[in-house]
Amino acid sequence: MAQTNRSRVNDACNVCVVALVVVLAALLYVFGAAMSGDTLQLTKSIRGAEIFDTRDVP
């Protein structure tokens, strides 16, 4: 089946939108975990990360 240029552009736009949603979901997860204070589990999932706990610093 031959595709028109318009359908190819629509397919490309759909793929871009899906990729953008996946990236934004990953960023939301990382920032949500960091803001909730779940840094220990987040650090375990990121190799080589260090925790700087400044909550108890006067």
C-alpha contacts under 8 A as a table, 3 or more apart, distances in Angstrom:
res1	aa1	res2	aa2	distance
3	Q	7	S	6.23
3	Q	8	R	6.72
4	T	7	S	5.40
4	T	8	R	6.49
5	N	8	R	5.13
5	N	9	V	6.25
6	R	9	V	5.14
6	R	10	N	6.18
7	S	10	N	4.92
7	S	11	D	6.10
8	R	11	D	5.07
8	R	12	A	6.19
9	V	12	A	5.05
9	V	13	C	6.11
10	N	13	C	5.06
10	N	14	N	6.16
11	D	14	N	5.10
11	D	15	V	6.30
12	A	15	V	5.17
12	A	16	C	6.21
13	C	16	C	5.05
13	C	17	V	6.13
14	N	17	V	5.13
14	N	18	V	6.24
15	V	18	V	5.18
15	V	19	A	6.19
16	C	19	A	5.11
16	C	20	L	6.09
17	V	20	L	5.05
17	V	21	V	6.19
18	V	21	V	5.14
18	V	22	V	6.31
19	A	22	V	5.15
19	A	23	V	6.28
20	L	23	V	5.16
20	L	24	L	6.11
21	V	24	L	5.15
21	V	25	A	6.04
22	V	25	A	5.14
22	V	26	A	6.29
23	V	26	A	5.17
23	V	27	L	6.28
24	L	27	L	5.05
24	L	28	L	6.03
25	A	28	L	5.03
25	A	29	Y	6.19
26	A	29	Y	5.11
26	A	30	V	6.28
27	L	30	V	5.16
27	L	31	F	6.05
28	L	31	F	5.32
28	L	32	G	5.74
29	Y	32	G	5.08
29	Y	33	A	6.05
30	V	33	A	5.25
30	V	34	A	6.19
30	V	42	L	7.65
31	F	34	A	4.97
31	F	35	M	5.96
32	G	35	M	5.19
32	G	36	S	6.05
33	A	36	S	5.27
33	A	37	G	6.55
33	A	38	D	5.35
33	A	39	T	6.85
33	A	42	L	6.76
34	A	37	G	5.51
34	A	38	D	5.92
34	A	39	T	5.69
34	A	42	L	7.25
35	M	38	D	7.55
38	D	41	Q	5.96
38	D	42	L	6.34
39	T	42	L	4.85
39	T	43	T	5.75
39	T	51	I	7.23
40	L	43	T	5.08
40	L	44	K	6.30
40	L	51	I	7.85
41	Q	44	K	5.05
41	Q	45	S	6.44
42	L	45	S	5.21
42	L	46	I	6.46
43	T	46	I	5.09
43	T	47	R	7.04
43	T	48	G	7.92
43	T	49	A	5.63
43	T	50	E	6.96
43	T	51	I	7.39
44	K	47	R	6.56
44	K	49	A	7.97
46	I	49	A	5.86
53	D	56	D	7.33
54	T	57	V	5.34
